Amino acid sequence: MQPTADPGATPVPLTAAQRAAIDVAIAACRDLPGALLPLLHKLQEQLGYVPPASIPPIAKALGLSQADVHGVITFYHDFRTTPPGRHVVKLCRAEACQAMGCQRLEQHVQDRLGITFGQTSADGAVTLEAVYCLGNCALSPALLVDGRLQGRVSKERLDRVLDTCVHDGKEAQR
Amino acid sequence: MTAVKVFVPIDAAARSVGADEVAAAVQAEAKRLGVAIELIRTGSRGMFWLEPLVEVATAAGRVAYGPVTAADVPGLFAAGFLQGGKHPLLHGKTEELAFLKRQQRVTFARVGVVDPRSLRDYEAHGGLRGLRAALAMAPAQIVDEVMTSGLRGRGGAAFPAGIKWKTVAQQPPGQKYVVCNADEGDSGTYSDRMVIEGDPFLLIEGMLIAGLAVGADQGWIYLRSEYPDAEVALMAAIDMARREGLLGKSVLGSGRAFDLHLRRGAGAYICGEETAMLESLEGKRGMVRPKPPLPAIAGLFGKPSLIHNVMSLAAVPTIVEKGGAFHAGLGVGRSKGTLPFQLAGNVKHGGLVEVPFGMTLRELLYDFGGGTASGRPIKAVQVGGPLGAYLPPAKFDTPLDYEAFAQAGGMLGHGGIVVFDDTVDMKAMARYAMEFCAVESCGKCTPCRIGSTRGVEVIDQIAGPGPQVALLRDLCDTMTHASLCAMGGLTPMPVLSALDHFPEDFARGARARG
């Protein structure tokens, strides 16, 4: 499993860029009713995850306890507390996709990249996440790659998706 | 020469199999040939095995080609498809296709037909008539029409809508809300998504009418994060509605205010439960609230709230325009109107089938669905989402209405139907139902939080009839009767239906499914 933030541990200090992203998210959302979810989305859109060290400033800005903020982050599947890979592949594992053999795709990613749900490939290219229904149930199996829906996903199609993720011109940067 | 209209869906499902590439290829080929075309992106007609489905407006009406790939496009032009020319992918006039012709589309009348990004197109195809009628009516009259219509909540619970409307309307004046539950999390369902992407103004109009009827000046939409395309479509429609004076301080110049808030979920199935959704809208963990108080009395931010699924609200404009009696005239028994069924999973012709209640499951599966995609026999179908029952072929003659399904030990839910062929292992599906409940439980009540995990363990120990089966039934009994909401309360439905109808799959130990 991916290491998740230990609430007792001292969080990694925020970088200047992360602080700026938090300020942007707070400014955009603090006056909304029920601001915490939109704020966390806004933050994750910018950083790819919600750094644990962002909890104190968010809590302070919204007048919530740190426990409230931590509780919301950990309740929802969408919010990550560790950085994802360069690409996020969300593979549907709900019933309609099972009826069309999505388990074979899950196995295929595991064989090829050595990762299962919640993990990131060793080269940092792909984070694989489980999702329960993408609303593409007449074109199963389905997946979402960086927010883009794919249907009728065969092993070959999945390979093409993974190829584009792995060879995205950013391989050398790590 | 006038430009020929070519229609390519912008629906997420159509895009998932290449509709954008097809649209680009059509534009490029037209340019290359110097032919004038007007490319219009629509919703989907809901015939997904034909997607991407390209339509051309001819003198005789719209004709359909599909499934089209970008590579097919030059050949289509060469075959004269702009004049409806013959081609192996030609299916003839769209409206004449059996899959569509046998339907009675009321909610989906415009989906796949109009440009979802055009309010003008919406009006040209009958949009806003319901709202205009509502603006001329007293709020109580609107509530009466909904009462007369017999509309029941389309989200799954099938609660009579009119009673909700009346309750919210009767609360003392003050801040009230209309809340739209667009957290369409059930596997096998996509009708909410199709309407939001293909006819978003219909939802907006439905919410406006609801606001007028119950005295709410704000509508909130909770849209699941798994629907990024729907979010783009809805945001664009809301922006346009504001610019055109449909939303804002004075709806269509009536002096009555109504505006919408769009909120994105964060991947929690439980937030489709209405009180968990309210908690989530308030920025909290999606923990289920005990009822009472009913949300109609103390809902969002503690204020009276009319909560409905997308399909329920989308049914409202027609009810107000044509009268509640029109709606009540469709369907059977206490199941009034039409239900957009969604054929999904291992089905040959998967898609959206809107018909009045009363057709049998068999007609839907074979006459519309054409059997399985794999060509193997159907072993089971799950109706009503992950909390719905697995039904064997012996139950396929059950009529599709709420009461008949309850009597058959199932539920219609949100109208999703997932088809499985004979390779499915029903014990594995029962185990998955418990596993899903364990993953998605909000954790507030013990039967759901703990029971689901115990359920997985017990199913893993079953290898034929014996004490573990009795233990599973006992556990399901506890979950059914002691859970706080439908998540824990209905998870036993898929589990027990699998056990009751397919005992042979529980007769052996675990097997890998390939």
Interface residues (C-beta under 8 A of the other chain):
Chain A: P33 G34 A35 L36 L37 P38 L40 H41 L62 D68 G71 V72 F75 Y76 H77 D78 F79 K90 A94 E95 A96 C97 Q98 A99 M100 Q103 R104 V131 Y132 C133 L134 G135 N136 C137 A138 L139 S140 A142 L144 G147 L149 Q150 G151 R152
Chain B: A12 A13 R15 S16 V17 F48 W49 E51 E184 G185 D186 S187 G188 T189 Y190 D192 R193 S225 E226 Y227 P228 D229 R263 R264 G265 A266 G267 A268 Y269 S280 L281 E282 G283 K284 R285 G286 F301 Q342 L343 A344 G345 N346 V347 G350 G351 A373 Q382 P386 G416 V418 V419 F420 D421 V424 M429 Y432 F436 V439 E440 C442 R513 G514
